């Protein structure tokens, strides 16, 4: 059984990393200081406290629920378990597009209507932190909170947003979630990039030391982590529609085009399709 600190300890680590304290957090969140101190000492937080803490800390409330082991409210869980594959394709294509076209895809994802949920959320897809420790927490943040439990989609999105630095098989992600694969600096950094979190903050929470120098900043990956988060509200049909719109923006790459001038996405009938780097 893996070691899994309670939420109070994780929150304490985060406050230390940010060089702030409970007094500031109380003021920023509106939670009485006595209640916060109780949470830091191990009292399980309420859903309302987690919502307030998320606002103060600049994190997603749903992510704090996962970190605290508190069920994410049904309205805050991903819409459709079948949307993962199209979402990964959408992110892959959008990464290659120039900024104005990426902005168009972001607007599309935001403006699609909120459809009825495709079946209830499935808690059985989650990994047990009492067995898998902090590895289970990380996999639950990515798979459960963004991809409705799709481990293959999680493996692909990790490779995409880390530019291949974290290339894992689904079985390895299962191993992380089950506590059989230890967390490393690269794994924590890769999960942080994909989750849209600060690598330093996630390293502090997990107790993994990051070496210097760290990975270079990647604004496009950070932007795509935001797109991934917004896509959790889409059905599979909506994600496929957004993917098809993004795909329609790709153009044929000239055969003699210099490698450094183009983002190539996929090859079809001998022709590369992608977008110019500009």
Residue, then its C-alpha position, 0 to 999 in steps of 0.5 A: x500500500x502506497x503512502x498517501x498524505x491527507x489533504x491538509x499535508x498536501x495543502x501545507x506543502x503547497x502553501x510552503x512552496x508559495x511562501x504564504x500562510x494560513x492567514x493569507x489563505x483565510x483572507x483570500x478564500x473567505x474561510x475562517x482561519x480556525x476552519x482552515x487550521x482544522x483542515x491543515x491538521x487533517x479534518x476532511x474539507x467540505x466541498x464548499x471549502x474546496x470551491x473557495x480554496x480553488x478560487x484563492x489558489x487559482x486552481x480548478x475546484x474539481x482538481x482540489x476535490x480529487x486531491x482531497x479525495x472528495x467526490x467531484x460533483x456530478x455537474x463537474x465531471x467530464x461529459x462523455x466517456x467516448x470523447x477522449x479519442x476525438x479530444x486528443x486528435x483535436x488537441x494534436x491538430x490545434x497545436x500545429x495551427x497558427x495563433x489566430x486559428x488556435x483562437x478560433x478553435x478555443x472559441x468554438x469549444x467554448x461556444x458549443x452548447x452544453x448537452x445532456x450528460x451521456x450516462x452517469x459518471x463512473x467512480x469505478x474508473x478512478x484509482x484508489x489513492x490509499x493503494x496507489x498513493x500520489x501516483x493515483x492522484x495524478x492519474x485521477x487528475x488527468x484521466x478522471x477529471x479530463x478524459x473520463x477515465x480513458x487511459x489510452x487517451x491520457x497516454x497520448x495527450x501526455x506525449x503530445x503536450x510534453x513534446x515526447x518527453x513523457x512517452x508512456x504506454x497505457x500499462x505504465x499509466x496504470x502502474x502509476x495509478x496503482x502505485x507500482x511505478x514510482x514518481x520521477x521528476x520527469x513524470x511529475x513535470x509531464x503531468x503538471x504540463x498536461x494538467x496546466x499546473x505549475x511543475x514546481x507546485x505539483x512537485x512540492x505537493x508530491x514531494x518529488x524534487x525537480x532538478x535544475x534547469x527545468x524544462x523550458x517554458x512551452x506557451x503552446x502546451x500551456x494553452x493546449x492544457x487549457x483547451x483540454x480542460x474546456x473539452x471535458x464539457x463536450x460530448x463525443x459528437x461535439x469533440x468530433x465536430x471541433x476536430x473536423x473544423x480544426x482539420x479543415x484549417x490544415x493545408x497541404x505541405x509543399x514537397x520541398x518545404x523546409x522542415x523548420x517552416x512547417x508543423x506537420x500533422x498527418x500524412x495522407x496519400x503521400x501528402x503531408x498536411x499541416x500548417x506553416x509556422x509563423 
